[in-house]
Amino acid sequence: MARALLLRNERFPRTYRNACENSGKRGDAEDQRSYKLYPNPNTGEFTLSLTTDDRDVATMVVWIISGQQVHTQQINNDFNTVNLNVAEGLYLYRVTVNGTTQWTGKVSISSH
């Protein structure tokens, strides 16, 4: 309920926290990894901001709903520009750190 109230009160630029959101933080005190993907929706170019330990190896994989992989990119511990050369539509993504899935979500690509 509080999460829904926060969404209604956010102002642009938004950090989405729903199915199209692309933000997350691990809750463990030892594990302060976080990420933010924005804007969403976008035209195929977006930013993935990642906070991890400098020794971590992170990768982003994007695929279409049917399961075909369309993009893989190693992600740095900072701001990363991702360029998808794909058709409009809804895509799934997964961010792994050191081979373990940390976050998953959806990214919407549109022509506007």
SVG drawing of the C-alpha trace seen along z (x, -y; Angstrom):
<svg xmlns="http://www.w3.org/2000/svg" viewBox="-2 -16 40 35">
<polyline fill="none" stroke="black" stroke-width="0.4" points="0.0,0.0 2.8,-2.5 4.5,-1.5 1.5,-2.5 1.2,-5.8 4.8,-6.6 4.1,-6.0 1.3,-8.5 3.4,-11.2 6.5,-10.8 7.3,-13.5 9.1,-13.3 11.8,-12.0 10.3,-8.9 11.9,-5.9 9.3,-3.3 8.6,-0.6 6.2,1.6 6.5,4.2 8.0,1.5 10.3,0.3 13.7,0.8 15.1,0.1 16.1,2.3 18.3,2.7 19.4,5.8 18.3,5.8 21.2,7.5 23.5,5.3 26.5,6.9 25.1,6.7 24.4,3.0 24.0,3.6 21.4,1.5 20.5,0.5 18.3,-1.8 17.2,-1.6 15.8,-4.7 13.9,-6.0 11.3,-3.3 9.7,-3.3 12.4,-4.4 13.4,-4.4 16.0,-1.7 18.6,-3.8 18.6,-3.9 20.8,-4.2 21.6,-1.4 23.0,-2.8 24.6,0.0 26.1,-0.2 28.2,2.9 31.5,3.7 34.3,2.8 35.4,6.4 32.0,7.6 31.4,8.7 27.9,7.7 26.1,8.6 22.8,7.5 20.9,9.9 17.8,8.8 15.4,11.1 12.0,11.0 9.0,12.4 9.3,15.7 12.8,16.3 15.1,15.2 18.1,13.4 18.7,10.0 21.4,8.3 24.1,9.0 26.4,6.4 28.9,6.3 27.9,3.6 30.3,1.4 29.8,0.2 28.5,-3.3 26.3,-4.7 26.0,-2.5 24.4,-3.4 22.6,-0.5 21.6,-0.7 19.1,1.9 18.6,2.0 15.3,3.8 11.7,3.4 9.1,1.7 7.7,3.9 8.2,5.2 11.4,6.9 12.6,8.8 16.0,8.3 18.2,9.9 21.1,8.3 23.6,10.8 26.4,10.1 29.2,12.7 27.0,15.2 24.0,14.8 20.8,13.2 20.2,10.0 17.4,8.3 14.9,9.0 12.4,6.8 10.7,5.5 11.8,2.6 9.4,1.1 10.7,-0.1 8.6,-2.6 9.3,-5.0 8.5,-8.2"/>
</svg>
